[in-house]
């Protein structure tokens, strides 16, 4: 599994898709290559955990979003430390 940061063009497409399908205006930031999983920033605090909160979704057909952490900085820091310790899950 490889996490892939989205380019601005692809993030825009994912954002439009999430808005059209679910009615949520969020900022997609990454997806898992080869799987239908991704993560996004709750830029409008739709889910009530703060404006920078990171959520994951496991399938675009489902509207289940899992809270991951408070900010992108926290997510990347935890991910870096996990990889530094030869762990692959955050």
Secondary structure by P-SEA (a helix, b strand, c coil): cbbbbbcaaaaaaaaaaaaaaccccccccccccccccccccccccccccccbbbbbbccccccbbbbccccaaaaaaaaaaaaaaccccc
